Amino acid sequence: MWIFACVPRQLARMAVATLFIVFAIVTWRRFGDLYLDTGVVLYGPWQVTLGRVPYRDFEWLYGPFSLYWNALWYKLFGVRDVTLMGVNVALAAATVAASYHYFERAWGTLAALGGAWLLLTCFVFSHSTKVGNYNYVLPYSSEQLHGMQLALLATWATQQALAKGGRRWWWFVAGIACGCAFLAKAEMFPAAVLPVVAGVGFYFAEHVAPKSTSLAYLSHEDACSVGRAQHLRRSSSSAFISVVGGFLFPVCTYASYAFSVMDPKPAFLAVVGAWKTVFTPAAKLPWNLKTMGLDDVSGNLGRLGLGGWIVVAVVLAIGLVGRWCQQRHGRVGFQRALEWGAVGGLFALGVRFENWELPIRALPIIAGGAVVGAAIWLCNNRENFKERGQIVALGLWGLFSVGAILRMILDARIRQYGFTQAMPATLLLVPLLVIYLPRTAALLGSNARVVQRLGVALVFALGIANLGESWRHLQRKNTPIEFGRVSLKTFDDDPRTETFVGALRDLSSTIPEDEKLLVIPEGALINYILDRRNPARFCQLTPTEIAGFGERQILEDFRRASPKWVVLVHKYTVPMLFGESPEYGSEILAWVRSEYRVERLFGEEPLKTPRSFGIQVWKRLD
């Protein structure tokens, strides 16, 4: 387009690669959280490498795909946190490359650069909250990250299939990606399926054959035309078969394995492992409803509408500035100074803007609008082949965005769970701001060059704002934690670090290896570091596990396991401490206190107040 038309394509790619390498080096070992989620992400695949079968030998909250994927790399390169971090960095590079290729093919170098910039600063290497689990290096859930990456693969493969004449291989790849996403995490499955289904439907609609299939009474030209149509119809059918076959391949492969090592009921639950908590009381937990925006539907709808109006106001303001710059204001030099002054002013305002959350809430509206707009254009411009590829790409990416952000449609955000769910919709802003908005402005008599520069300024400002927020956390994480299989950096001023490391050293030297060690409620990282398998089926006790599996069932499993030692690690999950409520482990904590005695205490007594961090070691009463 107008700004980067003179930038060589290879130079742009080198810039993105350099930026990726710099971010990877600066943030290395600074992601993850010692007290939340990271432990179970590392622990689960390790159990698979020991020959334990998920859902039979230990429970798992999500689908099996990520467990076996991560276990594969553990087997190849060793059971260490750096193994998964290294693999995830490689996957992140592939994610950036795939999205860059998608944007470059559809909208050119400028859109590809903008998309890569937002992907790197707002998502891949983001640390926008104090908890460092919402990134692509060491996420809170491997299933969440892999689900998004599989959905991206499905969308990219669909684009490739349409661009290359419907080759079966690409449809098959798209189907495999959907099947693996089905085995990963439920909320990312729609993001994989929607663009593939739409792509197959579009391909079939474009190549549907005439109703008459008899060639006997047609002229030679008409017979050739109908014969060609029949061939295209068969090709469309093969696209559908390839997608379905690709989907069934990973699902049926895992199902065959599951039914061969488990009874039918647990085997079925293993196949649908990504979906089982959707139909349990866990889906109605207050925190779960809050993350979806269902805790305050009317208020969130109002904020969604307000975010939409802010977006409209910004677009109108950009258009008005472009219209004003279209007029002559003195000499050319003065005119250029005014234009760049407007661009610089918008960029400075965007960087200093402290409430990006409000316009970001409009992402579902933007994504849905892009899908509807693309569909209308395709229906009304069937003969415009020049722009058709771009609009199809816009529609596919829009469906990817809608499917990903569906769960947080009332409370869209980049932070926290938005690191995967809001990523496609956020990147969708780039072609809308720097490609389609300038084109629309040109049709309305505005200065398209200025409008595009203003759009680029907004994209760059959003990335800078999020980068600054991440750096405020990253620059404080310099204290190394190198113990056993873990090599991470934590906050310099975190008082919990000394308590945690002291407890690890004591446990590693005082508890014999042949005595069972149970760490609750979220202590899988301690089991992982000490190379001590959890004797029970449940390796983590969040409100989701307790509501999904049932506290009675968990307690019965603990009693059967009969661990010699129980370690209580302080855990406060808003709005309650572990053991305070029947919804969050009160019976389990009562069992510990009745059948075990306190042996050692590190730090403050745990589970007393939200901030009283401590680790308590209990020994069974014999």
Secondary structure, DSSP 8 states (H G I E B T S, - for coil): -TTTTTS-HHHHHHHHHHHHHHHHHHHTT----TTTTHHHHHHHHHHHHTT--BTTTB--SS-SHHHHHHHHHHHHH-SSHHHHHHHHHHHHHHHHHHHHHHHHHHH-HHHHHHHHHHHIIIIIT---SSSTTSSSSS-S-HHHHHHHHHHHHHHHHHHHHHHTT--HHHHHHHHHHHHHHHTT-GGGHHHHHHHHHHHHHHHHHHT---S----TTS-HHHHHHHHHHHHHHHHHHHHHHHHHHHHHHHHHHHHHHHHHHS-HHHHHHHHTTTTGGGGSGGGG-HHHHHHHTTTSHHHHHHHHHHHHHHHHHHHHHHHHHHHHHHS--SSHHHHHHHHHHHHHHHHHHHHH-S-THHHHTTHHHHHHHHHHHHHHHHHH-TT-HHHHHHHHHHHHHHHHHHHHHGGGTTS--SSTTHHHHSHHHHHHHHHIIIIIHHHHHHHTTS-HHHHHHHHHHHHHHHHHHHHHHHHHHHTTEEEEEEETTEEEEEETT-THHHHHHHHHHHHHHHS-TTS-EEEETT-HHHHHHHT---SSS-----HHHHHHH-HHHHHHHHHHH--SEEEEE--EETTEETTSSGGGTHHHHHHHHHHEEEEEEEES-TTSSTT--EEEEEEE--
